[in-house]
Amino acid sequence: MSGFDHCFSTLGCSELSLHQVADLAGRNGIETVELRALSGTLDLPAALAAEFGAPDGLAAFLTQRKLRVAALNTSVRLFDGADLSAIEPFVAWAEAAGADHLRVFDGGGRLSRAALDRAADWLEAWQADRRSRGLKVDLMIETHDALADYGQLVAFVERVPAARILWDSHHTWARGADMEALWHRIAKSVVHVHVKDSKPDGDGHRRYVLPGRGDFPMPSLLALLRSSGRRIPLSLEWERHWHPELSPLEEALTAARAWWGQEDFRCA
C-alpha cells in the first residue's frame, strides 16, 4: 500500500541531542527522523561520537527507542567539486543507524553538459565504492540550487537515471515549476520529499509560516505521492536553524497534523 513515513528534519531543533530528539518524536507520535544537526552543530559525526561514543552505541539506542533514521544529511555539493572523502565520516554512522540515504546537495547554478557528465562520473565512482564495500546506505541529491530549476532537474535525471532524488517540493514549486508535470518527469527517481509552507511578503520574497498557513499546495502533492504506490519519507523541513525567528519545531509539528490530514502524525 502506498503511504508516507511522516518525519521531520532536526534542522528545526538543532540545539537538541538525539536523546532529546527521540523524546520530541515520541511526544508527537513520530517514528522516523532525518538528521541534519544535533547538539548545536551541523557536524553530525562529531555530535554522534560525543553522545554515543561509537556507531554500535547509536544502533543500540535506536533499537531501544524504536526510532528510525531515514537519512543523515551532509553538506557536500555535487556540482561544486564533490569529494568522496567528505562523505566518509558519515558512512559508519549511517550504516549503524540503518539509514537508507546520505544527503548531498546539488549546488551549482546554470549546468552545462560537462557539469552533468562530471556529476554522472562522480556518482558512478561512489556506486563502485559502495558495491566494493557492501554498503547498504546510498546517496540522494537534494533539489536545492541548480536542481530546483525544472529544466535542469529533468535534464539531470535523464542523464543519470539511477540517481536518487530528495525532492524539496517547496523549492521547485517556489521557482515556478508545475508540480504535477514535474512529478511525472522525476517520480521514478524520488526517494525522499521535503515539505514546508510559505507565503509572499511585502518585498516580493516568500516567508516561511506554520504548515497550513501559507499557500503551498499540499493536497496536490499528497495526491501525487499517493499515486506512486510507494512509501516515501515525507519530511517536515522546519528551517529554524537558519531562521531562529520561526516558532519551535513542536508547534510546527502540531500544525502539520492538520496540514497533512493526519490525525496522529504517526508512521506505520
C-alpha positions in Angstrom: 0.0 0.0 0.0 1.3 3.5 -0.8 1.7 5.9 2.1 4.2 8.1 3.9 6.7 7.8 6.6 5.9 11.1 8.3 9.1 12.5 9.8 11.0 15.7 10.5 14.4 17.1 9.9 16.5 18.0 13.0 17.3 21.3 11.3 14.2 22.5 13.2 15.6 21.5 16.6 19.3 21.7 16.0 20.0 22.5 19.7 18.8 19.1 20.8 20.7 15.9 21.4 19.4 12.7 19.7 18.1 11.6 23.1 16.0 14.8 23.2 15.0 14.4 19.5 13.7 11.0 20.4 11.7 12.4 23.2 10.3 15.1 20.9 9.4 12.5 18.3 7.7 10.3 20.8 5.6 13.1 22.2 4.3 13.7 18.6 3.8 10.1 17.6 6.6 10.1 15.1 8.8 7.1 14.5 11.2 8.5 11.8 13.6 11.4 11.8 16.1 12.9 9.4 19.4 14.0 10.9 20.9 17.3 9.8 22.1 18.9 13.0 22.4 17.8 16.6 23.6 19.4 19.9 24.1 22.7 18.2 26.3 21.6 15.4 26.0 20.5 11.7 28.9 18.2 12.3 26.8 15.1 12.7 29.7 12.6 13.1 31.2 14.7 15.9 27.9 15.1 17.6 27.1 11.4 17.4 30.5 10.5 18.7 30.2 12.8 21.7 26.7 11.4 22.5 27.2 7.7 21.8 30.9 7.0 21.6 30.8 4.7 18.6 28.3 3.6 15.9 27.3 0.5 17.8 26.1 2.7 20.7 23.9 4.6 18.3 22.5 1.4 16.9 21.6 0.2 20.3 19.9 3.4 21.2 17.8 3.5 18.1 16.7 -0.1 18.7 15.8 0.7 22.3 13.8 3.8 21.5 12.3 2.2 18.3 13.3 5.3 16.3 14.2 5.1 12.6 16.7 7.4 10.9 15.7 8.0 7.3 18.8 9.9 6.3 21.9 11.6 7.5 22.4 14.9 5.7 25.9 16.1 4.7 26.9 19.5 3.4 28.6 18.1 0.3 27.7 19.8 -3.0 27.6 17.6 -6.1 28.2 20.2 -8.7 30.8 22.2 -6.7 33.6 19.7 -6.8 32.2 17.0 -4.6 34.8 14.9 -2.8 34.1 11.3 -1.8 36.3 11.7 1.3 34.0 14.3 2.7 31.2 11.7 2.9 33.3 9.1 4.6 32.9 10.3 8.2 29.1 9.8 7.9 29.2 6.3 6.4 29.7 4.2 9.5 27.1 6.2 11.4 24.6 5.8 8.6 25.2 2.1 8.4 24.8 1.7 12.1 21.6 3.7 12.1 20.2 1.6 9.2 19.6 4.9 7.2 18.6 4.5 3.6 20.4 7.6 2.4 23.1 10.1 2.9 22.0 13.5 1.5 24.2 15.6 -0.7 23.3 19.0 -2.0 23.2 19.7 -5.7 24.9 23.1 -5.6 25.8 24.8 -8.9 24.0 27.4 -11.0 23.4 27.0 -14.7 24.5 23.5 -15.6 26.5 22.7 -18.7 26.6 19.3 -20.4 30.1 19.0 -19.0 28.9 19.6 -15.4 26.2 16.9 -15.9 28.9 14.5 -17.2 31.2 15.2 -14.2 28.4 14.6 -11.8 27.5 11.3 -13.5 31.1 10.2 -13.3 31.3 11.1 -9.6 28.1 9.2 -8.8 29.4 6.2 -10.8 32.6 6.3 -8.7 30.5 6.4 -5.5 28.4 3.4 -6.6 31.5 1.4 -7.4 33.0 2.2 -4.0 29.6 1.4 -2.3 29.4 -2.0 -4.0 33.0 -3.0 -3.3 32.4 -2.3 0.5 29.0 -3.9 0.6 27.4 -0.7 2.0 23.6 -0.5 2.4 23.3 3.3 2.5 23.1 5.2 -0.7 23.3 8.8 -1.8 20.4 11.1 -2.6 20.7 14.5 -4.2 18.6 17.4 -2.9 16.9 19.8 -5.3 18.2 22.9 -3.5 20.2 25.0 -6.0 20.7 24.0 -9.7 18.2 21.2 -9.5 15.4 23.4 -8.1 15.1 24.5 -11.8 12.5 22.4 -13.6 14.6 22.0 -16.8 17.8 21.3 -15.1 16.3 18.7 -12.8 14.7 16.9 -15.7 18.0 17.0 -17.7 19.8 15.6 -14.7 17.5 12.6 -14.1 17.6 11.9 -17.8 21.4 12.0 -17.9 21.7 10.0 -14.6 18.5 7.9 -14.4 19.9 5.8 -11.4 20.3 9.0 -9.3 18.2 9.1 -6.2 16.5 12.5 -5.6 15.5 14.2 -2.4 12.7 16.4 -3.8 12.4 19.7 -1.9 8.9 20.2 -3.3 8.7 23.7 -1.9 11.9 24.9 -3.7 10.8 23.7 -7.1 7.3 25.0 -6.6 8.5 28.4 -5.5 10.7 28.5 -8.6 7.6 28.2 -10.7 7.6 24.5 -11.6 4.2 22.9 -12.3 4.2 20.3 -9.6 2.2 17.6 -11.5 4.2 18.0 -14.7 7.5 17.8 -12.8 6.4 14.8 -10.8 5.6 12.8 -13.9 9.2 13.5 -15.2 11.0 12.7 -11.9 8.8 10.3 -10.0 10.9 7.2 -10.5 14.0 9.0 -9.1 12.4 10.5 -6.0 13.2 8.6 -2.7 12.5 11.3 -0.1 10.5 14.6 0.0 10.9 17.8 1.9 7.9 19.9 2.7 7.4 23.4 4.2 4.9 26.2 3.8 5.3 29.9 3.0 3.5 33.0 1.8 4.6 36.1 -0.1 5.8 39.1 2.0 5.7 42.7 1.0 9.1 42.7 -0.7 8.2 40.0 -3.2 10.0 37.2 -1.3 8.5 34.2 0.4 8.4 33.9 4.2 8.2 30.6 5.9 5.0 30.1 8.0 3.5 27.3 10.1 2.3 24.4 8.0 -1.2 25.2 6.6 -0.9 28.9 7.0 0.7 29.6 3.6 -0.2 28.8 0.0 1.9 25.7 -0.7 -0.4 23.2 -2.5 -0.1 20.3 0.0 -3.3 18.4 -1.2 -1.9 18.3 -4.8 1.5 17.0 -3.5 -0.2 14.3 -1.4 -2.3 13.1 -4.3 0.8 12.8 -6.5 2.8 10.9 -3.9 -0.1 8.5 -3.2 -0.3 7.8 -6.9 3.3 6.4 -6.8 2.2 3.2 -4.9 5.4 3.5 -2.8 6.1 4.6 0.8 8.1 7.7 0.6 9.5 9.6 3.6 7.6 12.9 3.8 9.8 15.2 6.0 8.9 18.5 7.5 12.0 20.7 7.0 11.3 23.4 9.5 14.4 25.6 9.0 14.6 27.1 12.4 18.4 26.6 12.5 18.7 29.2 9.7 15.6 31.2 10.7 15.6 31.4 14.5 12.6 33.7 14.4 10.4 30.7 13.5 8.3 29.1 16.1 9.6 26.0 17.9 9.5 22.8 15.9 6.9 21.2 18.2 4.5 23.9 17.3 5.1 23.3 13.6 4.6 19.5 14.1 1.2 20.2 15.7 0.2 22.4 12.8 1.4 19.7 10.3 -1.1 17.2 11.6 -4.0 19.1 10.1 -2.0 20.2 7.0 -1.3 16.5 6.2 -4.7 15.4 7.2 -3.1 13.1 9.7 -4.9 12.5 13.0 -1.9 11.3 14.9 1.1 12.1 12.6 2.3 8.6 13.0 4.4 6.4 10.7 3.0 2.9 10.0 
